[in-house]
């Protein structure tokens, strides 16, 4: 989108979207939603297309039985600390 190309705004918008994803996913997990569904819903609601696409790969890996650490390696655009959390 245009807002992602404006100087100085892209990093802040990306951080906001990652924060929204993490907060929503954590809230869903707190309420008993399975990990794969929480990740998919959080990413879809974040408004970040890249994060949503990467989450689909991660969810697919989780459903195939891969451990979370391996599945979350699909989040290539996410900072390593955020993947670890």
GIWOVEN-V958362 format. One record per pair of residues at least 4 apart in sequence whose ideal C-beta (glycine too) atoms are under 7 Angstrom apart, sorted by the first residue. I is the first residue (numbers start at 1). GAP is how many residues later the second one is. D is the distance in whole Angstrom. If there is no record, write none. Layout:
# GIWOVEN-V958362
I;GAP;D
I;GAP;D
This chain:
# GIWOVEN-V958362
3;6;6
3;10;6
4;6;5
4;9;6
6;4;7
9;4;6
10;4;6
11;4;6
12;4;6
13;4;6
14;4;6
15;4;6
16;4;6
17;4;6
17;29;5
17;30;6
17;31;4
17;34;6
18;4;6
18;60;7
18;64;6
19;4;6
20;4;6
20;25;7
20;26;5
21;4;6
21;21;5
21;22;6
21;25;4
21;30;6
22;4;6
22;60;7
23;4;6
24;4;6
24;17;7
24;18;4
24;21;6
25;4;6
25;13;5
25;14;6
25;17;3
26;4;6
27;4;7
28;5;4
28;10;4
28;13;6
28;14;7
29;4;6
29;6;7
29;9;5
33;4;5
33;5;5
34;4;7
35;4;6
35;27;6
35;33;7
36;4;6
36;23;5
36;26;5
36;27;6
37;4;6
38;4;6
39;4;6
39;16;5
39;19;6
39;20;6
40;4;6
40;15;6
40;19;5
41;4;6
42;4;6
43;8;5
43;9;5
43;12;3
44;8;6
46;5;5
48;4;6
49;4;6
50;4;6
50;27;5
51;4;6
51;26;7
52;4;7
54;4;6
54;20;5
54;21;5
54;22;6
54;23;6
55;4;6
56;4;6
57;4;7
57;17;4
58;4;6
58;13;5
58;14;6
58;16;4
58;17;6
59;4;6
60;4;6
61;5;4
61;9;7
61;10;4
61;13;6
62;4;6
62;6;7
62;9;5
66;4;5
66;5;5
67;4;7
68;4;6
72;11;5
75;8;5
78;4;5
78;5;5
80;4;6
81;4;6
